[in-house]
Amino acid sequence: MRLFLISVAILSACSQNSTRETTLLSQAVDGNTSAQVILGMMYASGDGVSKDLDKAIAWYSEAAKQDSVIAQYNLGMILLKREGFIEDRAKAVYWLKKAADQGLADAQFNLGLIYKHGKGVEVDVETAIAWTKKAAQQGYFKAQYNLAVWYGTGSGVERNDQEAFFWYLKAAKHGHKSAGIIVAGRYMTGIGVAKDRTRGLAWMLTVDHPHAREYVALYKADMSPNEIALSETMARNCLESKYQAC
C-alpha cells in the first residue's frame, strides 16, 4: 500500500513532529477513520504541522473511501478550490455528491452552486435548484435565500412570488440581512404575501444594516405614530425571541 509506505517513512522521520501527529499517524495507518480525518484537517490548515494539501488530500481520501461524510465534503472542497488542476473538479463533484447523498447540507448547497455555475459539470439549473432545495429544507439559510431568489426572479424555474416569500422568510428568521430587508419590502408592497405595513416596518427594524435604516426612515414618514409604536413592539418581540415571534 503506497499510503502505508509513505506513512511509515513519515513516522520514521518525525522526530520534530508533535506527539499528537505521531499518534494520529499511527492510528490512521491502522485504518482509524477519525484519525485520518483529523490529519486531513491538520495538513489542510497547518494546525500543528506544516501545511501540505497533498497529504491532506491523501488522508481525506482514505477516510472518504470509508464513507466519512466530513472527509468526503472536505476532500471535495479542497479539490474544487485547488488552482491549476482542472481534472480535480470532476473528482470534487464526485465526493461532494457522496457527502450530499448522506444528507450533508453544506455539500448539497455547494453542489447547487457547482451546477449553477458549471464548475466541473455542465450548467444545469434544474439540478442546481434540486440540490439547493435539499439544503434549504434542512435549514441552511444561504440555500434558503438562493432558492428564494430563483423563485422570485423566475430564473431557471417558474416564477412564484408566494414560494419566494416563503423561503425569504425562512432565511430572514435565520438572521440573513438581505432576506430580512426583502421580507420587509414584500410586506410593504404585498408581493407574495398579504400587505401589512406594520409588519413590514417591524421586519425592517430588526435588520442591522445601513440600507435598512434608510428604509425605516422612509417607512416611518408615511405611517401614523400608533402604527410605528406597534411595529417597534413587534420588532422588539421578534429579536427577543430570536425570530420565533416574527
Secondary structure, 3 states (H helix, E strand, C coil): CHHHHHHHHHHHCCCCCCHHHHHHHHHHHCCCHHHHHHHHHHHHHCCCCCCCHHHHHHHHHHHHHCCCHHHHHHHHHHHHHCCCCCCHHHHHHHHHHHHHHCCCHHHHHHHHHHHHHCCCCCCCHHHHHHHHHHHHCCCCHHHHHHHHHHHHHCCCCCCCHHHHHHHHHHHHCCCCHHHHHHHHHHHHHCCCCCCCHHHHHHHHHHCCCHHHHHHHHHHHCCCCHHHHHHHHHHHHHHHHCCCCCC
